[in-house]
Amino acid sequence: MNDVNPISVGSPSSAPKVSLAGAKSQIKALEQKLSRLNREMEQAEKAKDSDEVQKLKQKIQEIERQLEELKKQEADKEEASSADASHPSRSSCEELGNYVDELA
């Protein structure tokens, strides 16, 4: 009758860090794309290509919107991970688990 279900020892606060790193790399990539599009728009303005300028402005606005959303998500995740710091540490949770095993 000693069928004990194993408890996952994974750290829940480590999961957001992975996606947070992913968000940071996406932000960096979008910032680079935005920089490139701005340079292209300057060239199109110099060439007086109003159609190309208009297309690039729309692309730039979309990238800026995506950047804003990603940065907001990143800030929310950082806030959530700092809230996780207020939870008991992994070692204290393990100690509680040992205590429960002793009582069972």
GROMACS elastic network, one bead per residue, 0.5 to 0.9 nm:
[ bonds ]
;  ai    aj funct       b0    kb
    1     4     6  0.86410   500
    6     9     6  0.89077   500
    8    11     6  0.86677   500
    9    90     6  0.83049   500
    9    94     6  0.84982   500
   10    13     6  0.88836   500
   10    14     6  0.81398   500
   11    14     6  0.55523   500
   11    15     6  0.75351   500
   11    90     6  0.73750   500
   12    15     6  0.57947   500
   12    16     6  0.78971   500
   12    84     6  0.84381   500
   13    16     6  0.61439   500
   13    17     6  0.71621   500
   13    81     6  0.62191   500
   13    84     6  0.64538   500
   13    85     6  0.81377   500
   14    17     6  0.53541   500
   14    18     6  0.69136   500
   14    81     6  0.87549   500
   15    18     6  0.55815   500
   15    19     6  0.69439   500
   15    20     6  0.86862   500
   16    19     6  0.52149   500
   16    20     6  0.57632   500
   16    21     6  0.84668   500
   16    77     6  0.67343   500
   16    78     6  0.82560   500
   16    80     6  0.85835   500
   16    81     6  0.70393   500
   17    21     6  0.60169   500
   17    22     6  0.84861   500
   17    77     6  0.83953   500
   17    78     6  0.84401   500
   17    81     6  0.80487   500
   18    21     6  0.51826   500
   18    22     6  0.63326   500
   18    23     6  0.87017   500
   19    23     6  0.60826   500
   19    24     6  0.85532   500
   19    74     6  0.88801   500
   19    77     6  0.88045   500
   20    24     6  0.62200   500
   20    25     6  0.87137   500
   20    73     6  0.87775   500
   20    74     6  0.62084   500
   20    77     6  0.69803   500
   20    78     6  0.77716   500
   21    24     6  0.50313   500
   21    25     6  0.63098   500
   21    26     6  0.86397   500
   22    25     6  0.52015   500
   22    26     6  0.62158   500
   22    27     6  0.85984   500
   23    26     6  0.50058   500
   23    27     6  0.60763   500
   23    28     6  0.85864   500
   23    70     6  0.66065   500
   23    71     6  0.80143   500
   23    73     6  0.81799   500
   23    74     6  0.65649   500
   24    27     6  0.50169   500
   24    28     6  0.61882   500
   24    29     6  0.86292   500
   24    70     6  0.83684   500
   24    71     6  0.83203   500
   24    74     6  0.76159   500
   25    28     6  0.50365   500
   25    29     6  0.61675   500
   25    30     6  0.86032   500
   26    29     6  0.50709   500
   26    30     6  0.61137   500
   26    31     6  0.85189   500
   26    67     6  0.85722   500
   26    70     6  0.80038   500
   27    30     6  0.51272   500
   27    31     6  0.60786   500
   27    32     6  0.86081   500
   27    66     6  0.86718   500
   27    67     6  0.61371   500
   27    70     6  0.67342   500
   27    71     6  0.73245   500
   28    31     6  0.51022   500
   28    32     6  0.62620   500
   28    33     6  0.86609   500
   29    32     6  0.51498   500
   29    33     6  0.62242   500
   29    34     6  0.86012   500
   30    34     6  0.59884   500
   30    35     6  0.85225   500
   30    63     6  0.66255   500
   30    64     6  0.83204   500
   30    66     6  0.80569   500
   30    67     6  0.66819   500
   31    35     6  0.61899   500
   31    36     6  0.86590   500
   31    63     6  0.82162   500
   31    64     6  0.85031   500
   31    67     6  0.75648   500
   32    35     6  0.50958   500
   32    36     6  0.62807   500
   32    37     6  0.86789   500
   33    36     6  0.50519   500
   33    37     6  0.61293   500
   33    38     6  0.85818   500
   33    60     6  0.88237   500
   33    63     6  0.79873   500
   34    37     6  0.50892   500
   34    38     6  0.61491   500
   34    39     6  0.86837   500
   34    59     6  0.85999   500
   34    60     6  0.62058   500
   34    63     6  0.65129   500
   34    64     6  0.75452   500
   35    38     6  0.51689   500
   35    39     6  0.63837   500
   35    40     6  0.87434   500
   36    39     6  0.51751   500
   36    40     6  0.62645   500
   36    41     6  0.86501   500
   37    41     6  0.60632   500
   37    42     6  0.86278   500
   37    56     6  0.65464   500
   37    57     6  0.84614   500
   37    59     6  0.77671   500
   37    60     6  0.66195   500
   38    42     6  0.62679   500
   38    43     6  0.87223   500
   38    56     6  0.78159   500
   38    57     6  0.84101   500
   38    60     6  0.74012   500
   39    42     6  0.51284   500
   39    43     6  0.63895   500
   39    44     6  0.87027   500
   40    43     6  0.50971   500
   40    44     6  0.61761   500
   40    45     6  0.86201   500
   40    53     6  0.84655   500
   40    56     6  0.76542   500
   41    45     6  0.60770   500
   41    46     6  0.85622   500
   41    52     6  0.75133   500
   41    53     6  0.55188   500
   41    54     6  0.86688   500
   41    55     6  0.89402   500
   41    56     6  0.59776   500
   41    57     6  0.74367   500
   42    45     6  0.50612   500
   42    46     6  0.62328   500
   42    47     6  0.86198   500
   42    53     6  0.81550   500
   43    46     6  0.50762   500
   43    47     6  0.61854   500
   43    48     6  0.85055   500
   43    49     6  0.87686   500
   43    53     6  0.88426   500
   44    48     6  0.60017   500
   44    49     6  0.52022   500
   44    50     6  0.72961   500
   44    51     6  0.87489   500
   44    52     6  0.62179   500
   44    53     6  0.57181   500
   44    56     6  0.88170   500
   45    49     6  0.60890   500
   45    50     6  0.69880   500
   45    52     6  0.84070   500
   45    53     6  0.63148   500
   46    49     6  0.77616   500
   47    50     6  0.85972   500
   48    51     6  0.88923   500
   48    52     6  0.88726   500
   48    53     6  0.82834   500
   49    52     6  0.54821   500
   49    53     6  0.62310   500
   49    54     6  0.87693   500
   50    54     6  0.61155   500
   50    55     6  0.86636   500
   51    54     6  0.51865   500
   51    55     6  0.63377   500
   51    56     6  0.86730   500
   52    55     6  0.50836   500
   52    56     6  0.60806   500
   52    57     6  0.85030   500
   53    56     6  0.51531   500
   53    57     6  0.60769   500
   53    58     6  0.87015   500
   54    57     6  0.51092   500
   54    58     6  0.63850   500
   54    59     6  0.87773   500
   55    58     6  0.52598   500
   55    59     6  0.63560   500
   55    60     6  0.86781   500
   56    60     6  0.60023   500
   56    61     6  0.85268   500
   57    60     6  0.50197   500
   57    61     6  0.61492   500
   57    62     6  0.86588   500
   58    61     6  0.51520   500
   58    62     6  0.63118   500
   58    63     6  0.87336   500
   59    62     6  0.51401   500
   59    63     6  0.62255   500
   59    64     6  0.85983   500
   60    63     6  0.51156   500
   60    64     6  0.60721   500
   60    65     6  0.85527   500
   61    64     6  0.50728   500
   61    65     6  0.61701   500
   61    66     6  0.86792   500
   62    65     6  0.50733   500
   62    66     6  0.62505   500
   62    67     6  0.86142   500
   63    66     6  0.50391   500
   63    67     6  0.60720   500
   63    68     6  0.85640   500
   64    67     6  0.50177   500
   64    68     6  0.61324   500
   64    69     6  0.86452   500
   65    68     6  0.51573   500
   65    69     6  0.62959   500
   65    70     6  0.87053   500
   66    69     6  0.51428   500
   66    70     6  0.61513   500
   66    71     6  0.85494   500
   67    70     6  0.51434   500
   67    71     6  0.60319   500
   67    72     6  0.84844   500
   68    71     6  0.52069   500
   68    72     6  0.61668   500
   68    73     6  0.86788   500
   69    72     6  0.51005   500
   69    73     6  0.62164   500
   69    74     6  0.85984   500
   70    73     6  0.50191   500
   70    74     6  0.60549   500
   70    75     6  0.85650   500
   71    75     6  0.61344   500
   71    76     6  0.85553   500
   72    75     6  0.51352   500
   72    76     6  0.61880   500
   72    77     6  0.86624   500
   73    76     6  0.50310   500
   73    77     6  0.61577   500
   73    78     6  0.85892   500
   74    77     6  0.51071   500
   74    78     6  0.61257   500
   74    79     6  0.85252   500
   75    78     6  0.50943   500
   75    79     6  0.61185   500
   75    80     6  0.85702   500
   76    79     6  0.50755   500
   76    80     6  0.61632   500
   76    81     6  0.86589   500
   77    81     6  0.60590   500
   77    82     6  0.85350   500
   78    81     6  0.50843   500
   78    82     6  0.61877   500
   78    83     6  0.85915   500
   79    82     6  0.52029   500
   79    83     6  0.63016   500
   79    84     6  0.87966   500
   80    83     6  0.50008   500
   80    84     6  0.63602   500
   80    85     6  0.89747   500
   81    85     6  0.67181   500
   82    85     6  0.52041   500
   82    86     6  0.74484   500
   83    86     6  0.56158   500
   83    87     6  0.76133   500
   84    87     6  0.54164   500
   84    88     6  0.86915   500
   85    88     6  0.77187   500
   85    89     6  0.79802   500
   86    89     6  0.84960   500
   87    90     6  0.89634   500
   88    91     6  0.82193   500
   88    92     6  0.63010   500
   88    93     6  0.65905   500
   89    92     6  0.53525   500
   89    93     6  0.63635   500
   89    94     6  0.87401   500
   90    93     6  0.50768   500
   90    94     6  0.61954   500
   90    95     6  0.86485   500
   91    94     6  0.50086   500
   91    95     6  0.61957   500
   91    96     6  0.86603   500
   92    96     6  0.62393   500
   92    97     6  0.86318   500
   93    96     6  0.50314   500
   93    97     6  0.62496   500
   93    98     6  0.87401   500
   94    98     6  0.63026   500
   94    99     6  0.86344   500
   95    98     6  0.50778   500
   95    99     6  0.62467   500
   95   100     6  0.87126   500
   96   100     6  0.62239   500
   96   101     6  0.86433   500
   97   100     6  0.50924   500
   97   101     6  0.62369   500
   97   102     6  0.87144   500
   98   101     6  0.50308   500
   98   102     6  0.62924   500
   98   103     6  0.88158   500
   99   102     6  0.51545   500
   99   103     6  0.64886   500
   99   104     6  0.88628   500
  100   103     6  0.51723   500
  100   104     6  0.62797   500
  101   104     6  0.51941   500
